């Protein structure tokens, strides 16, 4: 009962402050000039070691595409949206170059974002 009362009160409440008074309040409360912006790492935070292998951001190779196609389950689909069975890719090698071009286009576009 108390939760319902609180919810009704909060949902029907309207603020009685002006935008200027709200702005003044938050400007004084969260003034960034008061705080040091440098971050000091706490002692309990441990950083992960650097990776031992470098990340290969080169183009995808035909060998990688063929390997993934052969490993895919025949009953699975690449995406629930298109419903294309992996059987098509497994039994029609003529599609592999188009698939490779598609993957490399997506990969290079994604790398440009970083």
ZIKA-V302892 format. One record per pair of residues at least 6 apart in sequence whose ideal C-beta (glycine too) atoms are under 8 Angstrom apart, sorted by the first residue. I is the first residue (numbers start at 1). GAP is how many residues later the second one is. D is the distance in whole Angstrom. If there is no record, write none. Layout:
# ZIKA-V302892
{{I GAP D} {I GAP D}}
This chain:
# ZIKA-V302892
{{15 7 8} {17 8 8} {57 54 6} {59 45 5} {59 48 7} {59 49 7} {60 40 7} {60 43 5} {60 44 5} {60 47 6} {61 39 8} {62 34 7} {62 35 8} {62 38 6} {65 31 6} {65 34 6} {65 35 5} {65 38 7} {66 30 7} {69 17 7} {69 20 5} {69 21 6} {69 27 7} {69 30 8} {70 20 7} {72 14 4} {72 17 7} {72 18 7} {73 13 7} {74 11 7} {74 12 6} {74 13 5} {74 16 7} {75 10 7} {75 11 8} {76 9 8} {76 10 6} {77 6 5} {77 7 6} {77 8 6} {77 9 7} {78 6 6} {78 8 7} {88 7 7} {89 6 6} {89 7 7} {89 10 7}}
